[in-house]
Amino acid sequence: MADAETITHGNLVYRIIPLDTTLAVAEELRTSGKKWHSHVLSPGCLHNPKPEQYGLVIEDDSEDITYLAHSVGFPEEDKVLVKILHGDDILDASKSGGDSAAVAASTLLPKVREIDASGAAWHHHMHFPTCSFNPHRGKWAISVEDGKGGVFSETYDEEPVDVLREIEVIYFRHLDAKTKDG
């Protein structure tokens, strides 16, 4: 793959792959025992080299390779990847972690709810400790772009599954409503 097309954006070099290969790339990384994770880059995302489109990123943390597939609409492959990474119930609103200590302690969640209620085109990133986008390298983190140029984040000592589930449920409810409204 040395001849693969690349795009440099900020300090990151993305290796471009077709969207229909993303699940196979993730599966190969997983079965090879490599550390990896994924992101969706929404239109306008600070990390998106094509801000008019969506992007699906797969980071091979073991080899320090960042794959990027472009998509005109939301890449549904993300819903498969997020379940592989964080559990089958990560998108399930009925599994809310509302009673968990992490959800109760989160200062990020009230801000997300407020931004979502305003109708802003916000999105979030779940950062593994070695994530290229992580503003707090070495720690788990979730960051939110508020749709108006603002970014805020929260750090965690361990994977914040309950907080992430709350955010994912809010995000996909927002995305589904936006898609229905056209």
Backbone bond lengths (Angstrom), bond angles and torsions (degrees), N, CA, C in turn:
res aa  C-N    CA-C-N  psi(-1)  N-CA   C-N-CA  omega(-1)  CA-C   N-CA-C  phi
1 M - - - 1.456 - - 1.516 111.80 -
2 A 1.300 117.65 15.99 1.463 121.75 -178.50 1.520 111.81 -61.78
3 D 1.330 116.77 -26.91 1.460 120.73 -178.53 1.529 112.62 -91.49
4 A 1.318 117.84 9.22 1.452 121.56 -176.99 1.524 110.88 -62.44
5 E 1.335 114.50 146.05 1.465 120.26 175.69 1.524 108.76 -66.93
6 T 1.320 115.90 140.15 1.460 120.86 177.83 1.524 110.04 -130.68
7 I 1.314 114.85 157.28 1.464 123.26 172.96 1.523 106.40 -132.06
8 T 1.324 116.62 132.12 1.459 120.74 174.95 1.523 108.29 -101.47
9 H 1.315 115.34 130.40 1.462 121.60 179.21 1.522 106.75 -139.01
10 G 1.317 116.33 117.71 1.461 119.43 -173.38 1.516 108.65 64.00
11 N 1.314 117.13 -130.64 1.464 120.19 179.64 1.528 112.73 -100.55
12 L 1.317 116.41 18.24 1.456 121.00 -175.20 1.522 111.39 -117.75
13 V 1.324 115.95 136.84 1.462 121.69 174.72 1.522 107.22 -104.97
14 Y 1.329 115.91 118.73 1.455 121.81 177.98 1.525 109.15 -94.90
15 R 1.317 116.64 134.56 1.464 121.98 172.44 1.528 106.38 -95.48
16 I 1.327 116.73 116.77 1.462 122.18 -174.04 1.529 110.43 -77.21
17 I 1.335 115.64 131.51 1.460 122.00 175.88 1.527 108.67 -133.16
18 P 1.332 118.25 157.11 1.465 120.25 175.89 1.533 110.90 -68.87
19 L 1.316 116.47 145.28 1.460 121.59 -179.24 1.527 111.41 -57.21
20 D 1.324 116.85 -38.21 1.464 119.24 -176.77 1.529 113.90 -72.39
21 T 1.323 117.92 0.18 1.471 120.81 176.20 1.527 112.70 -105.45
22 T 1.320 117.66 -3.65 1.469 120.00 -172.49 1.526 113.08 -63.53
23 L 1.324 117.58 -41.43 1.464 119.06 -179.91 1.523 110.97 -66.30
24 A 1.331 116.91 -37.61 1.470 120.48 177.71 1.529 111.16 -66.36
25 V 1.326 117.44 -39.65 1.470 120.88 177.60 1.532 109.62 -62.30
26 A 1.324 116.94 -46.82 1.466 120.70 179.46 1.526 110.92 -62.51
27 E 1.315 116.89 -42.45 1.468 120.40 180.00 1.522 111.40 -64.30
28 E 1.323 117.58 -39.97 1.466 121.25 177.22 1.529 110.58 -62.80
29 L 1.311 117.01 -43.10 1.467 120.33 177.76 1.533 110.70 -63.11
30 R 1.327 115.44 -44.26 1.468 120.43 -178.81 1.528 111.21 -63.13
31 T 1.333 116.94 -48.92 1.467 119.75 -177.16 1.525 112.26 -70.90
32 S 1.324 116.85 -21.94 1.471 120.92 176.27 1.525 112.22 -81.96
33 G 1.332 116.34 -5.01 1.459 120.49 179.61 1.515 113.96 78.08
34 K 1.333 116.54 15.75 1.465 120.03 -179.78 1.530 110.32 -83.72
35 K 1.319 115.42 149.82 1.461 120.46 174.34 1.525 107.86 -78.60
36 W 1.328 116.24 134.25 1.458 121.18 -178.54 1.530 108.08 -156.49
37 H 1.305 114.67 164.84 1.457 121.57 170.80 1.524 108.17 -160.27
38 S 1.316 116.20 175.63 1.468 119.81 -175.64 1.524 110.93 -136.62
39 H 1.328 113.69 164.56 1.466 122.40 177.15 1.525 108.85 -145.38
40 V 1.315 116.03 153.13 1.460 121.23 163.38 1.519 106.66 -104.04
41 L 1.312 115.57 133.13 1.463 121.33 173.54 1.519 106.47 -102.03
42 S 1.298 116.93 110.35 1.464 121.62 179.66 1.517 109.99 -73.42
43 P 1.345 117.23 159.83 1.464 118.36 172.87 1.534 109.30 -55.24
44 G 1.307 116.47 133.02 1.456 121.84 -179.31 1.517 115.20 86.06
45 C 1.321 118.17 -4.70 1.468 121.93 179.75 1.523 110.39 -59.82
46 L 1.317 115.91 140.84 1.467 121.26 -180.00 1.525 112.99 -57.59
47 H 1.322 117.37 -28.15 1.463 122.19 -176.80 1.524 112.94 -93.04
48 N 1.325 117.38 -0.36 1.463 121.96 -172.06 1.526 111.89 -92.17
49 P 1.340 117.85 114.82 1.462 119.70 179.15 1.530 113.46 -72.59
50 K 1.323 117.96 -14.37 1.469 122.70 175.04 1.527 107.21 -123.98
51 P 1.336 116.87 80.63 1.463 120.33 -169.54 1.527 115.28 -66.17
52 E 1.326 117.92 -7.70 1.463 120.26 177.47 1.532 111.60 -89.30
53 Q 1.325 117.27 -5.30 1.463 122.41 -177.75 1.525 110.61 -125.29
54 Y 1.313 114.62 168.09 1.461 120.62 167.37 1.522 108.22 -83.63
55 G 1.303 115.78 158.30 1.458 121.80 171.75 1.513 108.86 -136.72
56 L 1.320 115.98 144.98 1.456 121.16 173.69 1.518 107.09 -114.02
57 V 1.321 116.29 119.17 1.463 122.95 -176.81 1.524 109.32 -106.45
58 I 1.315 115.42 136.28 1.461 121.79 168.74 1.514 106.47 -122.13
59 E 1.327 115.64 119.50 1.467 120.56 178.55 1.525 109.36 -98.78
60 D 1.324 115.89 119.14 1.460 122.65 171.75 1.523 105.70 -87.32
61 D 1.323 115.97 95.60 1.464 121.13 -175.93 1.524 112.10 -68.81
62 S 1.328 116.95 -25.21 1.465 120.77 -179.29 1.523 112.38 -71.69
63 E 1.334 116.36 -36.47 1.469 121.38 -176.88 1.525 112.73 -108.82
64 D 1.339 117.05 -0.46 1.465 122.46 -178.18 1.530 111.60 56.94
65 I 1.341 115.23 48.03 1.463 122.19 176.96 1.521 107.29 -116.81
66 T 1.320 116.45 133.28 1.457 121.58 178.83 1.521 108.61 -115.85
67 Y 1.330 115.82 110.84 1.462 122.26 179.44 1.522 108.98 -90.39
68 L 1.332 116.43 146.21 1.461 121.74 178.91 1.513 109.68 -138.95
69 A 1.325 115.61 129.22 1.461 122.58 173.18 1.523 107.56 -118.44
70 H 1.311 116.84 131.18 1.465 121.41 179.21 1.528 109.99 -86.53
71 S 1.325 115.85 152.61 1.453 121.73 179.79 1.526 108.96 -150.58
72 V 1.324 116.51 136.13 1.464 120.51 178.49 1.532 109.77 -70.26
73 G 1.328 117.15 -42.67 1.456 121.95 177.13 1.514 110.68 -108.37
74 F 1.318 115.86 179.91 1.462 119.56 179.08 1.527 109.31 -58.88
75 P 1.331 117.83 128.97 1.471 120.60 -179.01 1.535 110.81 -77.39
76 E 1.317 116.09 104.29 1.463 121.29 -176.91 1.526 112.40 -60.36
77 E 1.322 117.63 -21.09 1.466 121.38 176.22 1.528 111.35 -55.56
78 D 1.327 116.25 -27.40 1.464 120.56 179.87 1.518 111.92 -58.45
79 K 1.328 117.40 -36.92 1.465 120.41 -177.94 1.531 111.05 -65.24
80 V 1.321 117.03 -30.52 1.466 121.19 175.39 1.528 109.42 -73.00
81 L 1.328 115.95 -46.69 1.468 120.64 -176.94 1.525 112.21 -63.05
82 V 1.320 117.05 -42.14 1.471 119.79 -178.13 1.531 110.57 -65.20
83 K 1.331 117.02 -32.60 1.468 119.84 176.78 1.528 111.02 -70.83
84 I 1.324 117.13 -39.27 1.465 120.17 176.85 1.529 109.68 -61.09
85 L 1.312 116.43 -43.40 1.465 121.42 -175.59 1.527 114.40 -75.51
86 H 1.336 116.92 -38.39 1.465 119.91 -169.11 1.527 114.73 -122.08
87 G 1.330 117.90 1.43 1.459 121.47 177.82 1.513 112.75 109.84
88 D 1.333 115.26 150.16 1.465 121.63 -175.73 1.522 113.77 -60.86
89 D 1.328 117.97 -24.16 1.463 120.34 -176.15 1.531 113.70 -98.41
90 I 1.318 117.78 11.62 1.472 121.00 -175.24 1.533 112.81 -62.66
91 L 1.330 117.99 -25.80 1.467 121.27 -179.26 1.530 112.28 -102.68
92 D 1.314 117.01 5.78 1.459 123.05 -173.69 1.533 110.55 -89.36
93 A 1.331 115.57 109.53 1.468 120.61 -178.69 1.527 111.91 -62.08
94 S 1.334 117.65 -28.14 1.469 120.14 -179.37 1.529 112.39 -72.72
95 K 1.323 117.69 -11.35 1.464 122.17 178.82 1.528 111.06 -100.16
96 S 1.304 116.36 23.89 1.458 122.03 -177.74 1.516 112.13 -48.18
97 G 1.322 114.28 139.91 1.464 120.51 177.64 1.510 111.57 -95.20
98 G 1.319 117.24 25.20 1.452 122.36 -174.65 1.511 115.77 -51.51
99 D 1.327 116.46 -27.56 1.463 120.02 -179.63 1.520 112.98 -92.32
100 S 1.332 117.48 -4.12 1.466 119.15 -176.12 1.526 111.06 -74.03
101 A 1.314 114.99 153.54 1.467 120.65 179.05 1.524 110.99 -62.90
102 A 1.343 117.12 -37.06 1.470 120.59 -178.96 1.524 111.37 -65.29
103 V 1.326 116.73 -41.56 1.469 120.42 178.60 1.526 109.80 -66.67
104 A 1.311 117.03 -44.34 1.472 120.85 179.73 1.523 111.94 -62.82
105 A 1.326 117.44 -34.54 1.470 121.51 -177.48 1.525 113.80 -84.81
106 S 1.316 116.99 -12.59 1.463 120.09 -174.74 1.525 112.34 -67.96
107 T 1.323 116.00 126.91 1.465 120.68 172.15 1.524 110.38 -90.47
108 L 1.320 116.91 -14.02 1.455 122.40 -179.72 1.533 111.32 -75.32
109 L 1.330 117.38 -41.13 1.465 120.73 -175.81 1.529 114.41 -58.96
110 P 1.328 120.58 -45.30 1.470 118.47 177.44 1.535 112.67 -59.85
111 K 1.335 116.98 -36.60 1.469 120.20 177.43 1.520 110.53 -65.75
112 V 1.341 117.05 -41.67 1.467 121.00 178.48 1.522 109.96 -61.24
113 R 1.317 116.94 -45.47 1.472 120.32 -179.96 1.530 111.19 -62.07
114 E 1.318 116.59 -39.97 1.468 120.98 179.27 1.530 110.89 -65.56
115 I 1.318 116.98 -46.23 1.472 121.07 179.37 1.519 110.30 -63.91
116 D 1.328 116.58 -42.61 1.456 120.38 179.70 1.527 110.84 -62.48
117 A 1.321 116.91 -42.88 1.468 121.08 179.39 1.523 111.93 -63.10
118 S 1.334 116.93 -26.79 1.470 120.34 179.42 1.526 112.38 -76.18
119 G 1.338 116.75 -13.14 1.462 120.61 -179.26 1.516 114.22 85.93
120 A 1.317 117.91 6.51 1.473 121.57 -179.55 1.526 110.86 -64.25
121 A 1.322 115.78 153.27 1.471 122.80 179.03 1.527 109.39 -86.40
122 W 1.309 117.26 70.79 1.462 123.45 -176.44 1.530 110.24 -90.48
123 H 1.305 115.08 164.26 1.461 121.32 170.62 1.526 108.79 -155.87
124 H 1.313 115.38 171.84 1.465 120.53 -174.36 1.523 110.81 -136.26
125 H 1.325 114.46 163.96 1.465 122.22 173.91 1.521 108.58 -133.18
126 M 1.317 115.36 130.69 1.461 122.28 171.39 1.517 106.33 -92.10
127 H 1.317 117.28 119.49 1.465 121.61 -175.97 1.526 111.43 -105.34
128 F 1.321 114.98 118.10 1.459 119.79 168.32 1.533 106.61 -69.91
129 P 1.326 118.62 160.47 1.470 119.64 -176.84 1.532 114.72 -56.52
130 T 1.333 118.27 -31.00 1.470 121.15 -178.73 1.526 113.18 -99.32
131 C 1.310 117.98 9.15 1.466 122.81 -176.51 1.529 112.07 -59.03
132 S 1.325 114.99 136.40 1.472 120.62 178.77 1.524 112.84 -61.56
133 F 1.331 117.24 -28.82 1.461 121.90 -177.96 1.529 112.83 -90.72
134 N 1.312 117.72 -6.51 1.461 121.88 -170.77 1.533 111.85 -66.59
135 P 1.337 117.20 118.70 1.464 119.57 177.34 1.536 112.43 -75.27
136 H 1.322 116.52 -6.40 1.474 122.43 -178.40 1.531 109.08 -131.68
137 R 1.333 116.07 59.45 1.470 121.00 -175.51 1.529 110.98 -48.12
138 G 1.325 113.98 138.85 1.454 120.47 179.54 1.517 113.85 94.43
139 K 1.332 117.48 -11.47 1.466 122.03 177.93 1.524 108.82 -124.14
140 W 1.299 116.52 155.49 1.455 120.69 168.77 1.530 106.87 -69.34
141 A 1.320 117.36 144.16 1.466 120.09 179.25 1.525 110.16 -153.75
142 I 1.301 115.21 155.43 1.463 122.51 169.19 1.516 105.80 -125.92
143 S 1.333 115.95 129.95 1.463 119.74 175.33 1.522 108.99 -119.80
144 V 1.312 114.78 153.33 1.460 122.19 -178.36 1.517 108.55 -129.97
145 E 1.329 115.88 131.03 1.466 122.30 170.05 1.524 105.69 -99.57
146 D 1.320 116.41 123.28 1.465 121.12 -168.99 1.524 115.60 -83.73
147 G 1.320 118.18 2.20 1.458 121.09 179.52 1.514 113.61 84.67
148 K 1.333 117.42 -3.27 1.466 122.26 179.92 1.522 111.15 -124.48
149 G 1.335 116.39 14.62 1.461 120.81 179.94 1.513 114.65 96.68
150 G 1.316 116.95 -5.20 1.457 120.51 178.76 1.519 112.13 -90.95
151 V 1.314 115.99 147.53 1.465 122.20 178.01 1.525 107.94 -134.00
152 F 1.319 116.82 135.06 1.460 120.83 173.37 1.518 108.42 -139.55
153 S 1.320 115.94 158.87 1.463 119.62 -174.96 1.519 110.96 -148.77
154 E 1.318 113.80 167.91 1.452 121.96 177.36 1.527 107.03 -140.50
155 T 1.333 117.11 142.58 1.464 121.46 -179.10 1.526 110.75 -109.41
156 Y 1.332 114.05 158.92 1.462 121.33 -176.59 1.528 109.10 -143.77
157 D 1.325 115.95 151.07 1.461 120.64 177.23 1.524 111.94 -80.67
158 E 1.326 116.75 -23.38 1.462 121.15 177.74 1.519 108.81 -139.05
159 E 1.324 116.10 170.31 1.464 120.49 -176.19 1.530 110.22 -56.38
160 P 1.327 117.75 122.23 1.466 121.71 -174.99 1.535 112.71 -88.05
161 V 1.328 116.55 63.49 1.461 120.93 -173.53 1.526 111.90 -59.44
162 D 1.330 118.63 -43.64 1.467 120.55 -178.12 1.528 111.92 -64.75
163 V 1.314 117.32 -42.53 1.470 120.94 177.98 1.527 109.47 -66.68
164 L 1.323 116.82 -43.90 1.465 120.23 178.96 1.524 111.10 -60.42
165 R 1.330 118.08 -42.89 1.465 120.59 179.53 1.526 110.19 -58.65
166 E 1.330 117.12 -45.15 1.469 120.27 178.75 1.531 110.56 -57.43
167 I 1.325 116.15 -45.33 1.464 120.86 -178.38 1.521 110.83 -67.98
168 E 1.331 117.45 -42.94 1.467 120.66 179.64 1.523 110.98 -60.36
169 V 1.322 116.90 -44.18 1.464 120.69 -179.61 1.532 110.37 -62.41
170 I 1.318 117.43 -44.93 1.472 121.26 177.60 1.525 110.05 -62.48
171 Y 1.333 117.02 -46.07 1.466 121.45 -177.58 1.528 111.38 -61.40
172 F 1.327 117.53 -48.72 1.462 119.24 -177.00 1.522 112.01 -71.28
173 R 1.324 118.46 -29.46 1.464 120.65 172.91 1.537 108.86 -63.16
174 H 1.335 116.56 -43.99 1.469 122.83 177.79 1.534 110.50 -62.93
175 L 1.331 116.70 -47.52 1.464 121.40 -178.81 1.527 111.17 -63.34
176 D 1.336 117.31 -43.55 1.462 120.87 179.31 1.526 111.08 -62.73
177 A 1.334 117.73 -41.66 1.467 121.21 178.39 1.522 110.56 -64.79
178 K 1.326 116.35 -41.09 1.468 121.31 179.20 1.527 110.53 -64.08
179 T 1.323 116.81 -40.75 1.464 121.79 -179.88 1.525 110.47 -66.34
180 K 1.340 117.55 -40.96 1.464 121.57 179.21 1.524 111.46 -65.87
181 D 1.340 116.49 -35.64 1.463 121.19 -179.66 1.520 112.08 -76.50
182 G 1.329 116.36 -12.53 1.464 121.25 179.03 1.458 111.54 84.27
